[in-house]
Amino acid sequence: MRSHRSERLAEELRVELSRLIESELRDPRIGSATVTEVRLAPDGRSARVFVNVLGGEEEEHSTMKGLVAAAYFLRHALAEELSLRHTPELSFEIDRGEANSARVDELLKRINKK
């Protein structure tokens, strides 16, 4: 179970990362990316950042390369903006939640037809 503090910090990280990606990064590889969720490790030393990218597989791949390249800059900016003593290491992942839920809906519709 996550503590209230870690949930609050994860939400602050999500909001600030969204702002930084949208306004501060100038990497042409990064397309239209939305930070959907941040999951902090129990010790707070690392964070998995889930990103939704508009476009196809090529855009996803390109955006992920840009985000990985910008991870150090983003971590440093987070430390300054949020005044964190220990800023977590960032790892980026594509958020497949929406695609997975659409697939489950389709399978449920097929089952109901039978």
MIBA-630715 format. One record per atom (N, C-alpha, C): residue in three letters; x, y, z; residue number from 1; atom name. Coordinates in nm, 4 decimals. Layout:
N
@residu->ALA&xx->X&yy->Y&zz->Z&num->NUM&atome->CA
...
END
This chain:
114
@residu->MET&xx->0.0842&yy->-0.1188&zz->0.0000&num->1&atome->N
@residu->MET&xx->0.0000&yy->0.0000&zz->0.0000&num->1&atome->CA
@residu->MET&xx->0.0882&yy->0.1245&zz->0.0000&num->1&atome->C
@residu->ARG&xx->0.0522&yy->0.2184&zz->-0.0853&num->2&atome->N
@residu->ARG&xx->0.1311&yy->0.3403&zz->-0.0972&num->2&atome->CA
@residu->ARG&xx->0.0898&yy->0.4414&zz->0.0071&num->2&atome->C
@residu->SER&xx->0.1870&yy->0.5127&zz->0.0585&num->3&atome->N
@residu->SER&xx->0.1565&yy->0.6143&zz->0.1578&num->3&atome->CA
@residu->SER&xx->0.1017&yy->0.7397&zz->0.0894&num->3&atome->C
@residu->HIS&xx->0.0344&yy->0.8188&zz->0.1692&num->4&atome->N
@residu->HIS&xx->-0.0228&yy->0.9423&zz->0.1169&num->4&atome->CA
@residu->HIS&xx->0.0877&yy->1.0336&zz->0.0630&num->4&atome->C
@residu->ARG&xx->0.2007&yy->1.0377&zz->0.1312&num->5&atome->N
@residu->ARG&xx->0.3119&yy->1.1225&zz->0.0886&num->5&atome->CA
@residu->ARG&xx->0.3646&yy->1.0799&zz->-0.0479&num->5&atome->C
@residu->SER&xx->0.3836&yy->0.9498&zz->-0.0694&num->6&atome->N
@residu->SER&xx->0.4369&yy->0.9042&zz->-0.1977&num->6&atome->CA
@residu->SER&xx->0.3357&yy->0.9250&zz->-0.3105&num->6&atome->C
@residu->GLU&xx->0.2069&yy->0.9100&zz->-0.2808&num->7&atome->N
@residu->GLU&xx->0.1046&yy->0.9379&zz->-0.3819&num->7&atome->CA
@residu->GLU&xx->0.1046&yy->1.0853&zz->-0.4204&num->7&atome->C
@residu->ARG&xx->0.1180&yy->1.1710&zz->-0.3206&num->8&atome->N
@residu->ARG&xx->0.1213&yy->1.3152&zz->-0.3458&num->8&atome->CA
@residu->ARG&xx->0.2453&yy->1.3530&zz->-0.4266&num->8&atome->C
@residu->LEU&xx->0.3591&yy->1.2947&zz->-0.3901&num->9&atome->N
@residu->LEU&xx->0.4831&yy->1.3229&zz->-0.4630&num->9&atome->CA
@residu->LEU&xx->0.4742&yy->1.2716&zz->-0.6065&num->9&atome->C
@residu->ALA&xx->0.4177&yy->1.1537&zz->-0.6258&num->10&atome->N
@residu->ALA&xx->0.4025&yy->1.0985&zz->-0.7613&num->10&atome->CA
@residu->ALA&xx->0.3161&yy->1.1909&zz->-0.8466&num->10&atome->C
@residu->GLU&xx->0.2097&yy->1.2442&zz->-0.7896&num->11&atome->N
@residu->GLU&xx->0.1227&yy->1.3361&zz->-0.8643&num->11&atome->CA
@residu->GLU&xx->0.1949&yy->1.4670&zz->-0.8958&num->11&atome->C
@residu->GLU&xx->0.2725&yy->1.5180&zz->-0.8009&num->12&atome->N
@residu->GLU&xx->0.3511&yy->1.6395&zz->-0.8267&num->12&atome->CA
@residu->GLU&xx->0.4525&yy->1.6148&zz->-0.9375&num->12&atome->C
@residu->LEU&xx->0.5170&yy->1.4993&zz->-0.9348&num->13&atome->N
@residu->LEU&xx->0.6123&yy->1.4647&zz->-1.0403&num->13&atome->CA
@residu->LEU&xx->0.5426&yy->1.4565&zz->-1.1753&num->13&atome->C
@residu->ARG&xx->0.4248&yy->1.3957&zz->-1.1791&num->14&atome->N
@residu->ARG&xx->0.3498&yy->1.3832&zz->-1.3050&num->14&atome->CA
@residu->ARG&xx->0.3176&yy->1.5204&zz->-1.3634&num->14&atome->C
@residu->VAL&xx->0.2660&yy->1.6090&zz->-1.2791&num->15&atome->N
@residu->VAL&xx->0.2279&yy->1.7428&zz->-1.3254&num->15&atome->CA
@residu->VAL&xx->0.3502&yy->1.8199&zz->-1.3742&num->15&atome->C
@residu->GLU&xx->0.4571&yy->1.8160&zz->-1.2973&num->16&atome->N
@residu->GLU&xx->0.5770&yy->1.8919&zz->-1.3338&num->16&atome->CA
@residu->GLU&xx->0.6449&yy->1.8330&zz->-1.4569&num->16&atome->C
@residu->LEU&xx->0.6505&yy->1.7008&zz->-1.4687&num->17&atome->N
@residu->LEU&xx->0.7087&yy->1.6393&zz->-1.5883&num->17&atome->CA
@residu->LEU&xx->0.6277&yy->1.6752&zz->-1.7124&num->17&atome->C
@residu->SER&xx->0.4951&yy->1.6762&zz->-1.6993&num->18&atome->N
@residu->SER&xx->0.4100&yy->1.7157&zz->-1.8126&num->18&atome->CA
@residu->SER&xx->0.4441&yy->1.8566&zz->-1.8581&num->18&atome->C
@residu->ARG&xx->0.4582&yy->1.9457&zz->-1.7619&num->19&atome->N
@residu->ARG&xx->0.4901&yy->2.0850&zz->-1.7945&num->19&atome->CA
@residu->ARG&xx->0.6275&yy->2.0950&zz->-1.8598&num->19&atome->C
@residu->LEU&xx->0.7258&yy->2.0268&zz->-1.8029&num->20&atome->N
@residu->LEU&xx->0.8622&yy->2.0335&zz->-1.8566&num->20&atome->CA
@residu->LEU&xx->0.8701&yy->1.9768&zz->-1.9984&num->20&atome->C
@residu->ILE&xx->0.8050&yy->1.8641&zz->-2.0214&num->21&atome->N
@residu->ILE&xx->0.8086&yy->1.8026&zz->-2.1546&num->21&atome->CA
@residu->ILE&xx->0.7416&yy->1.8925&zz->-2.2575&num->21&atome->C
@residu->GLU&xx->0.6323&yy->1.9536&zz->-2.2169&num->22&atome->N
@residu->GLU&xx->0.5582&yy->2.0392&zz->-2.3099&num->22&atome->CA
@residu->GLU&xx->0.6294&yy->2.1712&zz->-2.3389&num->22&atome->C
@residu->SER&xx->0.6878&yy->2.2322&zz->-2.2371&num->23&atome->N
@residu->SER&xx->0.7384&yy->2.3678&zz->-2.2552&num->23&atome->CA
@residu->SER&xx->0.8902&yy->2.3822&zz->-2.2593&num->23&atome->C
@residu->GLU&xx->0.9642&yy->2.2901&zz->-2.2001&num->24&atome->N
@residu->GLU&xx->1.1087&yy->2.3087&zz->-2.1882&num->24&atome->CA
@residu->GLU&xx->1.1913&yy->2.2273&zz->-2.2870&num->24&atome->C
@residu->LEU&xx->1.1420&yy->2.1115&zz->-2.3261&num->25&atome->N
@residu->LEU&xx->1.2200&yy->2.0264&zz->-2.4158&num->25&atome->CA
@residu->LEU&xx->1.2056&yy->2.0723&zz->-2.5600&num->25&atome->C
@residu->ARG&xx->1.3168&yy->2.0834&zz->-2.6267&num->26&atome->N
@residu->ARG&xx->1.3168&yy->2.1285&zz->-2.7661&num->26&atome->CA
@residu->ARG&xx->1.3624&yy->2.0189&zz->-2.8614&num->26&atome->C
@residu->ASP&xx->1.3659&yy->1.8958&zz->-2.8148&num->27&atome->N
@residu->ASP&xx->1.4109&yy->1.7830&zz->-2.8961&num->27&atome->CA
@residu->ASP&xx->1.3056&yy->1.7526&zz->-3.0031&num->27&atome->C
@residu->PRO&xx->1.3433&yy->1.7576&zz->-3.1305&num->28&atome->N
@residu->PRO&xx->1.2450&yy->1.7320&zz->-3.2374&num->28&atome->CA
@residu->PRO&xx->1.1941&yy->1.5879&zz->-3.2390&num->28&atome->C
@residu->ARG&xx->1.2640&yy->1.4957&zz->-3.1732&num->29&atome->N
@residu->ARG&xx->1.2187&yy->1.3571&zz->-3.1680&num->29&atome->CA
@residu->ARG&xx->1.0942&yy->1.3412&zz->-3.0821&num->29&atome->C
@residu->ILE&xx->1.0776&yy->1.4314&zz->-2.9856&num->30&atome->N
@residu->ILE&xx->0.9661&yy->1.4196&zz->-2.8920&num->30&atome->CA
@residu->ILE&xx->0.8421&yy->1.4815&zz->-2.9541&num->30&atome->C
@residu->GLY&xx->0.7452&yy->1.3964&zz->-2.9827&num->31&atome->N
@residu->GLY&xx->0.6202&yy->1.4409&zz->-3.0418&num->31&atome->CA
@residu->GLY&xx->0.5210&yy->1.4811&zz->-2.9344&num->31&atome->C
@residu->SER&xx->0.3972&yy->1.4524&zz->-2.9590&num->32&atome->N
@residu->SER&xx->0.2911&yy->1.4857&zz->-2.8649&num->32&atome->CA
@residu->SER&xx->0.2844&yy->1.3771&zz->-2.7573&num->32&atome->C
@residu->ALA&xx->0.3513&yy->1.4029&zz->-2.6453&num->33&atome->N
@residu->ALA&xx->0.3593&yy->1.3055&zz->-2.5361&num->33&atome->CA
@residu->ALA&xx->0.2862&yy->1.3587&zz->-2.4144&num->33&atome->C
@residu->THR&xx->0.2091&yy->1.2712&zz->-2.3509&num->34&atome->N
@residu->THR&xx->0.1353&yy->1.3056&zz->-2.2298&num->34&atome->CA
@residu->THR&xx->0.1773&yy->1.2106&zz->-2.1188&num->34&atome->C
@residu->VAL&xx->0.2172&yy->1.2666&zz->-2.0053&num->35&atome->N
@residu->VAL&xx->0.2517&yy->1.1838&zz->-1.8903&num->35&atome->CA
@residu->VAL&xx->0.1211&yy->1.1431&zz->-1.8234&num->35&atome->C
@residu->THR&xx->0.0925&yy->1.0126&zz->-1.8225&num->36&atome->N
@residu->THR&xx->-0.0340&yy->0.9650&zz->-1.7676&num->36&atome->CA
@residu->THR&xx->-0.0225&yy->0.9221&zz->-1.6225&num->36&atome->C
@residu->GLU&xx->0.0948&yy->0.8739&zz->-1.5831&num->37&atome->N
@residu->GLU&xx->0.1105&yy->0.8252&zz->-1.4457&num->37&atome->CA
@residu->GLU&xx->0.2580&yy->0.8201&zz->-1.4093&num->37&atome->C
@residu->VAL&xx->0.2862&yy->0.8392&zz->-1.2817&num->38&atome->N
@residu->VAL&xx->0.4201&yy->0.8204&zz->-1.2279&num->38&atome->CA
@residu->VAL&xx->0.4076&yy->0.7239&zz->-1.1107&num->38&atome->C
@residu->ARG&xx->0.4867&yy->0.6177&zz->-1.1145&num->39&atome->N
@residu->ARG&xx->0.4875&yy->0.5205&zz->-1.0050&num->39&atome->CA
@residu->ARG&xx->0.6231&yy->0.5247&zz->-0.9364&num->39&atome->C
@residu->LEU&xx->0.6220&yy->0.5637&zz->-0.8109&num->40&atome->N
@residu->LEU&xx->0.7447&yy->0.5698&zz->-0.7329&num->40&atome->CA
@residu->LEU&xx->0.7763&yy->0.4343&zz->-0.6723&num->40&atome->C
@residu->ALA&xx->0.9040&yy->0.4015&zz->-0.6674&num->41&atome->N
@residu->ALA&xx->0.9473&yy->0.2815&zz->-0.5963&num->41&atome->CA
@residu->ALA&xx->0.9252&yy->0.3058&zz->-0.4473&num->41&atome->C
@residu->PRO&xx->0.9095&yy->0.1994&zz->-0.3691&num->42&atome->N
@residu->PRO&xx->0.8861&yy->0.2172&zz->-0.2252&num->42&atome->CA
@residu->PRO&xx->0.9934&yy->0.3004&zz->-0.1548&num->42&atome->C
@residu->ASP&xx->1.1174&yy->0.2904&zz->-0.2006&num->43&atome->N
@residu->ASP&xx->1.2234&yy->0.3694&zz->-0.1376&num->43&atome->CA
@residu->ASP&xx->1.2346&yy->0.5104&zz->-0.1957&num->43&atome->C
@residu->GLY&xx->1.1595&yy->0.5405&zz->-0.3012&num->44&atome->N
@residu->GLY&xx->1.1582&yy->0.6740&zz->-0.3610&num->44&atome->CA
@residu->GLY&xx->1.2783&yy->0.7068&zz->-0.4459&num->44&atome->C
@residu->ARG&xx->1.3640&yy->0.6101&zz->-0.4711&num->45&atome->N
@residu->ARG&xx->1.4860&yy->0.6376&zz->-0.5467&num->45&atome->CA
@residu->ARG&xx->1.4683&yy->0.6243&zz->-0.6980&num->45&atome->C
@residu->SER&xx->1.3597&yy->0.5644&zz->-0.7408&num->46&atome->N
@residu->SER&xx->1.3333&yy->0.5531&zz->-0.8837&num->46&atome->CA
@residu->SER&xx->1.1849&yy->0.5730&zz->-0.9095&num->46&atome->C
@residu->ALA&xx->1.1559&yy->0.6134&zz->-1.0319&num->47&atome->N
@residu->ALA&xx->1.0168&yy->0.6366&zz->-1.0711&num->47&atome->CA
@residu->ALA&xx->0.9968&yy->0.5884&zz->-1.2140&num->47&atome->C
@residu->ARG&xx->0.8876&yy->0.5158&zz->-1.2344&num->48&atome->N
@residu->ARG&xx->0.8478&yy->0.4753&zz->-1.3687&num->48&atome->CA
@residu->ARG&xx->0.7478&yy->0.5778&zz->-1.4185&num->48&atome->C
@residu->VAL&xx->0.7794&yy->0.6383&zz->-1.5317&num->49&atome->N
@residu->VAL&xx->0.6962&yy->0.7431&zz->-1.5897&num->49&atome->CA
@residu->VAL&xx->0.6257&yy->0.6834&zz->-1.7110&num->49&atome->C
@residu->PHE&xx->0.4929&yy->0.6776&zz->-1.7040&num->50&atome->N
@residu->PHE&xx->0.4138&yy->0.6222&zz->-1.8133&num->50&atome->CA
@residu->PHE&xx->0.3692&yy->0.7356&zz->-1.9045&num->50&atome->C
@residu->VAL&xx->0.3956&yy->0.7177&zz->-2.0337&num->51&atome->N
@residu->VAL&xx->0.3728&yy->0.8224&zz->-2.1318&num->51&atome->CA
@residu->VAL&xx->0.2814&yy->0.7701&zz->-2.2425&num->51&atome->C
@residu->ASN&xx->0.1846&yy->0.8521&zz->-2.2803&num->52&atome->N
@residu->ASN&xx->0.0969&yy->0.8217&zz->-2.3928&num->52&atome->CA
@residu->ASN&xx->0.1434&yy->0.9097&zz->-2.5088&num->52&atome->C
@residu->VAL&xx->0.1709&yy->0.8483&zz->-2.6233&num->53&atome->N
@residu->VAL&xx->0.2218&yy->0.9216&zz->-2.7391&num->53&atome->CA
@residu->VAL&xx->0.1207&yy->0.9122&zz->-2.8518&num->53&atome->C
@residu->LEU&xx->0.0842&yy->1.0281&zz->-2.9070&num->54&atome->N
@residu->LEU&xx->-0.0049&yy->1.0291&zz->-3.0222&num->54&atome->CA
@residu->LEU&xx->0.0746&yy->0.9911&zz->-3.1461&num->54&atome->C
@residu->GLY&xx->0.0175&yy->0.9060&zz->-3.2275&num->55&atome->N
@residu->GLY&xx->0.0846&yy->0.8640&zz->-3.3495&num->55&atome->CA
@residu->GLY&xx->0.1077&yy->0.7149&zz->-3.3483&num->55&atome->C
@residu->GLY&xx->0.1839&yy->0.6706&zz->-3.4428&num->56&atome->N
@residu->GLY&xx->0.2086&yy->0.5284&zz->-3.4595&num->56&atome->CA
@residu->GLY&xx->0.3301&yy->0.4801&zz->-3.3831&num->56&atome->C
@residu->GLU&xx->0.3716&yy->0.3620&zz->-3.4186&num->57&atome->N
@residu->GLU&xx->0.4842&yy->0.2984&zz->-3.3509&num->57&atome->CA
@residu->GLU&xx->0.6142&yy->0.3755&zz->-3.3720&num->57&atome->C
@residu->GLU&xx->0.6311&yy->0.4316&zz->-3.4901&num->58&atome->N
@residu->GLU&xx->0.7532&yy->0.5082&zz->-3.5190&num->58&atome->CA
@residu->GLU&xx->0.7622&yy->0.6323&zz->-3.4305&num->58&atome->C
@residu->GLU&xx->0.6501&yy->0.7026&zz->-3.4123&num->59&atome->N
@residu->GLU&xx->0.6470&yy->0.8207&zz->-3.3260&num->59&atome->CA
@residu->GLU&xx->0.6745&yy->0.7822&zz->-3.1814&num->59&atome->C
@residu->GLU&xx->0.6186&yy->0.6679&zz->-3.1374&num->60&atome->N
@residu->GLU&xx->0.6436&yy->0.6209&zz->-3.0015&num->60&atome->CA
@residu->GLU&xx->0.7921&yy->0.5952&zz->-2.9797&num->60&atome->C
@residu->HIS&xx->0.8529&yy->0.5257&zz->-3.0745&num->61&atome->N
@residu->HIS&xx->0.9949&yy->0.4915&zz->-3.0640&num->61&atome->CA
@residu->HIS&xx->1.0807&yy->0.6180&zz->-3.0600&num->61&atome->C
@residu->SER&xx->1.0518&yy->0.7111&zz->-3.1485&num->62&atome->N
@residu->SER&xx->1.1275&yy->0.8362&zz->-3.1554&num->62&atome->CA
@residu->SER&xx->1.1114&yy->0.9172&zz->-3.0268&num->62&atome->C
@residu->THR&xx->0.9883&yy->0.9268&zz->-2.9776&num->63&atome->N
@residu->THR&xx->0.9622&yy->1.0023&zz->-2.8548&num->63&atome->CA
@residu->THR&xx->1.0335&yy->0.9395&zz->-2.7359&num->63&atome->C
@residu->MET&xx->1.0311&yy->0.8077&zz->-2.7278&num->64&atome->N
@residu->MET&xx->1.0979&yy->0.7402&zz->-2.6165&num->64&atome->CA
@residu->MET&xx->1.2486&yy->0.7651&zz->-2.6200&num->64&atome->C
@residu->LYS&xx->1.3084&yy->0.7634&zz->-2.7389&num->65&atome->N
@residu->LYS&xx->1.4515&yy->0.7944&zz->-2.7501&num->65&atome->CA
@residu->LYS&xx->1.4806&yy->0.9356&zz->-2.7004&num->65&atome->C
@residu->GLY&xx->1.3951&yy->1.0312&zz->-2.7377&num->66&atome->N
@residu->GLY&xx->1.4131&yy->1.1684&zz->-2.6934&num->66&atome->CA
@residu->GLY&xx->1.3979&yy->1.1841&zz->-2.5431&num->66&atome->C
@residu->LEU&xx->1.2997&yy->1.1150&zz->-2.4861&num->67&atome->N
@residu->LEU&xx->1.2777&yy->1.1240&zz->-2.3414&num->67&atome->CA
@residu->LEU&xx->1.3921&yy->1.0607&zz->-2.2627&num->67&atome->C
@residu->VAL&xx->1.4414&yy->0.9487&zz->-2.3114&num->68&atome->N
@residu->VAL&xx->1.5546&yy->0.8839&zz->-2.2443&num->68&atome->CA
@residu->VAL&xx->1.6764&yy->0.9760&zz->-2.2492&num->68&atome->C
@residu->ALA&xx->1.6972&yy->1.0417&zz->-2.3630&num->69&atome->N
@residu->ALA&xx->1.8095&yy->1.1343&zz->-2.3759&num->69&atome->CA
@residu->ALA&xx->1.7938&yy->1.2555&zz->-2.2838&num->69&atome->C
@residu->ALA&xx->1.6701&yy->1.2948&zz->-2.2570&num->70&atome->N
@residu->ALA&xx->1.6439&yy->1.4127&zz->-2.1738&num->70&atome->CA
@residu->ALA&xx->1.6256&yy->1.3790&zz->-2.0263&num->70&atome->C
@residu->ALA&xx->1.6401&yy->1.2536&zz->-1.9876&num->71&atome->N
@residu->ALA&xx->1.6124&yy->1.2114&zz->-1.8497&num->71&atome->CA
@residu->ALA&xx->1.6967&yy->1.2877&zz->-1.7478&num->71&atome->C
@residu->TYR&xx->1.8251&yy->1.3080&zz->-1.7755&num->72&atome->N
@residu->TYR&xx->1.9104&yy->1.3799&zz->-1.6813&num->72&atome->CA
@residu->TYR&xx->1.8630&yy->1.5248&zz->-1.6653&num->72&atome->C
@residu->PHE&xx->1.8335&yy->1.5909&zz->-1.7778&num->73&atome->N
@residu->PHE&xx->1.7833&yy->1.7282&zz->-1.7723&num->73&atome->CA
@residu->PHE&xx->1.6537&yy->1.7350&zz->-1.6922&num->73&atome->C
@residu->LEU&xx->1.5609&yy->1.6426&zz->-1.7189&num->74&atome->N
@residu->LEU&xx->1.4320&yy->1.6417&zz->-1.6487&num->74&atome->CA
@residu->LEU&xx->1.4506&yy->1.6186&zz->-1.4994&num->74&atome->C
@residu->ARG&xx->1.5385&yy->1.5279&zz->-1.4641&num->75&atome->N
@residu->ARG&xx->1.5633&yy->1.4988&zz->-1.3222&num->75&atome->CA
@residu->ARG&xx->1.6200&yy->1.6215&zz->-1.2518&num->75&atome->C
@residu->HIS&xx->1.7141&yy->1.6876&zz->-1.3150&num->76&atome->N
@residu->HIS&xx->1.7736&yy->1.8085&zz->-1.2573&num->76&atome->CA
@residu->HIS&xx->1.6684&yy->1.9190&zz->-1.2428&num->76&atome->C
@residu->ALA&xx->1.5853&yy->1.9371&zz->-1.3447&num->77&atome->N
@residu->ALA&xx->1.4800&yy->2.0392&zz->-1.3398&num->77&atome->CA
@residu->ALA&xx->1.3778&yy->2.0076&zz->-1.2303&num->77&atome->C
@residu->LEU&xx->1.3445&yy->1.8805&zz->-1.2130&num->78&atome->N
@residu->LEU&xx->1.2519&yy->1.8414&zz->-1.1064&num->78&atome->CA
@residu->LEU&xx->1.3093&yy->1.8740&zz->-0.9693&num->78&atome->C
@residu->ALA&xx->1.4376&yy->1.8471&zz->-0.9513&num->79&atome->N
@residu->ALA&xx->1.5018&yy->1.8753&zz->-0.8228&num->79&atome->CA
@residu->ALA&xx->1.4938&yy->2.0243&zz->-0.7899&num->79&atome->C
@residu->GLU&xx->1.5128&yy->2.1079&zz->-0.8901&num->80&atome->N
@residu->GLU&xx->1.5059&yy->2.2524&zz->-0.8680&num->80&atome->CA
@residu->GLU&xx->1.3628&yy->2.3004&zz->-0.8446&num->80&atome->C
@residu->GLU&xx->1.2707&yy->2.2561&zz->-0.9282&num->81&atome->N
@residu->GLU&xx->1.1319&yy->2.3037&zz->-0.9206&num->81&atome->CA
@residu->GLU&xx->1.0595&yy->2.2573&zz->-0.7952&num->81&atome->C
@residu->LEU&xx->1.0840&yy->2.1332&zz->-0.7544&num->82&atome->N
@residu->LEU&xx->1.0106&yy->2.0765&zz->-0.6413&num->82&atome->CA
@residu->LEU&xx->1.0913&yy->2.0778&zz->-0.5119&num->82&atome->C
@residu->SER&xx->1.2138&yy->2.1300&zz->-0.5178&num->83&atome->N
@residu->SER&xx->1.3021&yy->2.1366&zz->-0.4004&num->83&atome->CA
@residu->SER&xx->1.3141&yy->2.0014&zz->-0.3316&num->83&atome->C
@residu->LEU&xx->1.3480&yy->1.9004&zz->-0.4095&num->84&atome->N
@residu->LEU&xx->1.3608&yy->1.7651&zz->-0.3564&num->84&atome->CA
@residu->LEU&xx->1.5040&yy->1.7382&zz->-0.3125&num->84&atome->C
@residu->ARG&xx->1.5170&yy->1.6751&zz->-0.1980&num->85&atome->N
@residu->ARG&xx->1.6498&yy->1.6363&zz->-0.1510&num->85&atome->CA
@residu->ARG&xx->1.7018&yy->1.5200&zz->-0.2353&num->85&atome->C
@residu->HIS&xx->1.6161&yy->1.4214&zz->-0.2576&num->86&atome->N
@residu->HIS&xx->1.6525&yy->1.3055&zz->-0.3393&num->86&atome->CA
@residu->HIS&xx->1.5528&yy->1.2944&zz->-0.4540&num->86&atome->C
@residu->THR&xx->1.5997&yy->1.3244&zz->-0.5731&num->87&atome->N
@residu->THR&xx->1.5132&yy->1.3160&zz->-0.6908&num->87&atome->CA
@residu->THR&xx->1.5261&yy->1.1757&zz->-0.7489&num->87&atome->C
@residu->PRO&xx->1.4138&yy->1.1100&zz->-0.7755&num->88&atome->N
@residu->PRO&xx->1.4213&yy->0.9721&zz->-0.8253&num->88&atome->CA
@residu->PRO&xx->1.4782&yy->0.9633&zz->-0.9665&num->88&atome->C
@residu->GLU&xx->1.5440&yy->0.8501&zz->-0.9934&num->89&atome->N
@residu->GLU&xx->1.5877&yy->0.8182&zz->-1.1290&num->89&atome->CA
@residu->GLU&xx->1.4613&yy->0.7952&zz->-1.2109&num->89&atome->C
@residu->LEU&xx->1.4597&yy->0.8466&zz->-1.3338&num->90&atome->N
@residu->LEU&xx->1.3412&yy->0.8358&zz->-1.4183&num->90&atome->CA
@residu->LEU&xx->1.3595&yy->0.7283&zz->-1.5248&num->90&atome->C
@residu->SER&xx->1.2593&yy->0.6428&zz->-1.5377&num->91&atome->N
@residu->SER&xx->1.2568&yy->0.5486&zz->-1.6501&num->91&atome->CA
@residu->SER&xx->1.1218&yy->0.5663&zz->-1.7180&num->91&atome->C
@residu->PHE&xx->1.1243&yy->0.5722&zz->-1.8494&num->92&atome->N
@residu->PHE&xx->1.0041&yy->0.6008&zz->-1.9272&num->92&atome->CA
@residu->PHE&xx->0.9504&yy->0.4744&zz->-1.9917&num->92&atome->C
@residu->GLU&xx->0.8170&yy->0.4629&zz->-1.9922&num->93&atome->N
@residu->GLU&xx->0.7499&yy->0.3496&zz->-2.0545&num->93&atome->CA
@residu->GLU&xx->0.6267&yy->0.4005&zz->-2.1280&num->93&atome->C
@residu->ILE&xx->0.5939&yy->0.3332&zz->-2.2375&num->94&atome->N
@residu->ILE&xx->0.4713&yy->0.3660&zz->-2.3103&num->94&atome->CA
@residu->ILE&xx->0.3534&yy->0.3139&zz->-2.2291&num->94&atome->C
@residu->ASP&xx->0.2528&yy->0.3970&zz->-2.2128&num->95&atome->N
@residu->ASP&xx->0.1311&yy->0.3573&zz->-2.1413&num->95&atome->CA
@residu->ASP&xx->0.0387&yy->0.2875&zz->-2.2396&num->95&atome->C
@residu->ARG&xx->0.0218&yy->0.1603&zz->-2.2216&num->96&atome->N
@residu->ARG&xx->-0.0629&yy->0.0804&zz->-2.3096&num->96&atome->CA
@residu->ARG&xx->-0.2015&yy->0.0583&zz->-2.2500&num->96&atome->C
@residu->GLY&xx->-0.2341&yy->0.1259&zz->-2.1425&num->97&atome->N
@residu->GLY&xx->-0.3612&yy->0.1065&zz->-2.0734&num->97&atome->CA
@residu->GLY&xx->-0.4818&yy->0.1293&zz->-2.1614&num->97&atome->C
@residu->GLU&xx->-0.4814&yy->0.2352&zz->-2.2389&num->98&atome->N
@residu->GLU&xx->-0.5952&yy->0.2667&zz->-2.3252&num->98&atome->CA
@residu->GLU&xx->-0.6122&yy->0.1619&zz->-2.4354&num->98&atome->C
@residu->ALA&xx->-0.5019&yy->0.1208&zz->-2.4949&num->99&atome->N
@residu->ALA&xx->-0.5087&yy->0.0182&zz->-2.5993&num->99&atome->CA
@residu->ALA&xx->-0.5547&yy->-0.1151&zz->-2.5407&num->99&atome->C
@residu->ASN&xx->-0.5058&yy->-0.1465&zz->-2.4217&num->100&atome->N
@residu->ASN&xx->-0.5462&yy->-0.2716&zz->-2.3576&num->100&atome->CA
@residu->ASN&xx->-0.6940&yy->-0.2706&zz->-2.3211&num->100&atome->C
@residu->SER&xx->-0.7447&yy->-0.1579&zz->-2.2733&num->101&atome->N
@residu->SER&xx->-0.8865&yy->-0.1521&zz->-2.2360&num->101&atome->CA
@residu->SER&xx->-0.9754&yy->-0.1620&zz->-2.3607&num->101&atome->C
@residu->ALA&xx->-0.9313&yy->-0.1038&zz->-2.4718&num->102&atome->N
@residu->ALA&xx->-1.0079&yy->-0.1158&zz->-2.5961&num->102&atome->CA
@residu->ALA&xx->-1.0109&yy->-0.2614&zz->-2.6426&num->102&atome->C
@residu->ARG&xx->-0.9015&yy->-0.3314&zz->-2.6271&num->103&atome->N
@residu->ARG&xx->-0.8946&yy->-0.4734&zz->-2.6650&num->103&atome->CA
@residu->ARG&xx->-0.9874&yy->-0.5571&zz->-2.5770&num->103&atome->C
@residu->VAL&xx->-0.9893&yy->-0.5304&zz->-2.4466&num->104&atome->N
@residu->VAL&xx->-1.0772&yy->-0.6033&zz->-2.3553&num->104&atome->CA
@residu->VAL&xx->-1.2233&yy->-0.5763&zz->-2.3905&num->104&atome->C
@residu->ASP&xx->-1.2564&yy->-0.4508&zz->-2.4197&num->105&atome->N
@residu->ASP&xx->-1.3938&yy->-0.4163&zz->-2.4595&num->105&atome->CA
@residu->ASP&xx->-1.4361&yy->-0.4948&zz->-2.5840&num->105&atome->C
@residu->GLU&xx->-1.3459&yy->-0.5024&zz->-2.6817&num->106&atome->N
@residu->GLU&xx->-1.3753&yy->-0.5759&zz->-2.8050&num->106&atome->CA
@residu->GLU&xx->-1.3993&yy->-0.7241&zz->-2.7770&num->106&atome->C
@residu->LEU&xx->-1.3166&yy->-0.7828&zz->-2.6924&num->107&atome->N
@residu->LEU&xx->-1.3324&yy->-0.9238&zz->-2.6583&num->107&atome->CA
@residu->LEU&xx->-1.4630&yy->-0.9472&zz->-2.5830&num->107&atome->C
@residu->LEU&xx->-1.4989&yy->-0.8564&zz->-2.4944&num->108&atome->N
@residu->LEU&xx->-1.6265&yy->-0.8687&zz->-2.4225&num->108&atome->CA
@residu->LEU&xx->-1.7465&yy->-0.8587&zz->-2.5165&num->108&atome->C
@residu->LYS&xx->-1.7371&yy->-0.7722&zz->-2.6153&num->109&atome->N
@residu->LYS&xx->-1.8444&yy->-0.7603&zz->-2.7132&num->109&atome->CA
@residu->LYS&xx->-1.8596&yy->-0.8897&zz->-2.7934&num->109&atome->C
@residu->ARG&xx->-1.7475&yy->-0.9503&zz->-2.8295&num->110&atome->N
@residu->ARG&xx->-1.7525&yy->-1.0770&zz->-2.9029&num->110&atome->CA
@residu->ARG&xx->-1.8172&yy->-1.1867&zz->-2.8179&num->110&atome->C
@residu->ILE&xx->-1.7858&yy->-1.1909&zz->-2.6909&num->111&atome->N
@residu->ILE&xx->-1.8418&yy->-1.2923&zz->-2.6012&num->111&atome->CA
@residu->ILE&xx->-1.9911&yy->-1.2710&zz->-2.5864&num->111&atome->C
@residu->ASN&xx->-2.0350&yy->-1.1476&zz->-2.5721&num->112&atome->N
@residu->ASN&xx->-2.1777&yy->-1.1168&zz->-2.5563&num->112&atome->CA
@residu->ASN&xx->-2.2585&yy->-1.1505&zz->-2.6807&num->112&atome->C
@residu->LYS&xx->-2.1975&yy->-1.1409&zz->-2.7985&num->113&atome->N
@residu->LYS&xx->-2.2681&yy->-1.1755&zz->-2.9224&num->113&atome->CA
@residu->LYS&xx->-2.2969&yy->-1.3240&zz->-2.9300&num->113&atome->C
@residu->LYS&xx->-2.2087&yy->-1.4038&zz->-2.8746&num->114&atome->N
@residu->LYS&xx->-2.2266&yy->-1.5493&zz->-2.8797&num->114&atome->CA
@residu->LYS&xx->-2.3276&yy->-1.5888&zz->-2.7781&num->114&atome->C
END
